[in-house]
Each structure stands twice: as C-alpha cells, then as structure tokens.
Amino acid sequence: MVGPGQELPTILGIAVPNVNNLNMTSKGWELQVSWRDQIRDFRYGVTLALSDNQVVIDKYPNPSKI
C-alpha cells in the first residue's frame, strides 16, 4: 500500500511522492467446486466459486489528521 511520503522543501518545486509506508493485514478464504460431465456427444461443466476477504489498515501516517 502506498501513502504520502515525507514532506520535501518547497524550493524543490515538486510534489510529495507516494511511498510504501503503510502496514496492512489481509485475511480471507476461497472455495471452488467444479463438475464436468458428458451425455453422449454433449459435454458440459459447472463451477461454483465462493470467497471472502477482509483488509485492515494497521498503520497509516497522517500527521495532519485530515
């Protein structure tokens, strides 16, 4: 995850670059069930997919509290 970088002197005349300075925790699961079959010359398949995901940002540098 990228966030705002450290403030730079204004004399440089460039914007503050984004840097990789966040801590993030991601947890989740995924389940997929498939079935393939053939009836004479006819072939078919069915797939069922379920998933769940949670993402929590543990640390985000925000000194201005905006």
C-alpha positions as CSV (number, residue, x, y, z in Angstrom):
1,M,0.0,0.0,0.0
2,V,1.3,3.4,-0.8
3,G,0.7,6.6,1.1
4,P,2.0,10.1,1.3
5,G,5.8,10.5,1.6
6,Q,7.8,12.7,3.8
7,E,7.4,16.5,3.2
8,L,10.0,18.0,0.9
9,P,11.4,21.5,0.9
10,T,9.3,23.9,-1.3
11,I,12.4,25.1,-3.0
12,L,12.5,21.8,-5.0
13,G,9.2,22.7,-6.7
14,I,7.9,19.1,-6.9
15,A,5.0,17.3,-5.3
16,V,5.5,14.8,-2.4
17,P,5.9,11.3,-3.9
18,N,3.9,8.4,-2.7
19,V,5.9,5.7,-0.9
20,N,5.3,2.3,0.5
21,N,4.8,3.3,4.2
22,L,1.5,1.6,5.3
23,N,1.0,-1.6,7.3
24,M,-1.9,-3.7,6.1
25,T,-3.3,-7.1,7.2
26,S,-5.3,-9.2,4.8
27,K,-7.3,-12.3,5.7
28,G,-9.6,-14.4,3.6
29,W,-10.7,-17.7,2.1
30,E,-11.7,-19.1,-1.2
31,L,-13.7,-22.2,-2.2
32,Q,-14.2,-23.5,-5.7
33,V,-16.2,-26.6,-6.7
34,S,-16.3,-27.8,-10.4
35,W,-18.2,-30.5,-12.1
36,R,-17.7,-31.7,-15.7
37,D,-19.8,-34.4,-17.4
38,Q,-20.7,-35.8,-20.8
39,I,-24.0,-37.1,-22.1
40,R,-23.5,-38.8,-25.4
41,D,-21.8,-36.2,-27.6
42,F,-22.8,-33.2,-25.3
43,R,-20.2,-32.0,-22.8
44,Y,-20.9,-29.5,-20.1
45,G,-19.3,-28.1,-17.0
46,V,-20.5,-26.1,-13.9
47,T,-18.3,-24.2,-11.5
48,L,-19.3,-22.6,-8.2
49,A,-16.9,-20.1,-6.5
50,L,-17.3,-18.5,-3.1
51,S,-14.8,-16.2,-1.4
52,D,-14.5,-13.7,1.4
53,N,-11.8,-11.2,2.1
54,Q,-11.1,-8.6,4.9
55,V,-8.4,-5.9,4.7
56,V,-7.4,-3.8,7.7
57,I,-5.0,-0.9,7.5
58,D,-3.0,-1.1,10.8
59,K,-0.8,1.9,10.3
60,Y,-1.3,5.0,8.1
61,P,0.9,8.1,8.6
62,N,-1.5,11.0,8.9
63,P,0.1,13.8,10.9
64,S,-2.4,16.4,9.7
65,K,-5.4,14.2,10.9
66,I,-7.4,15.0,7.8
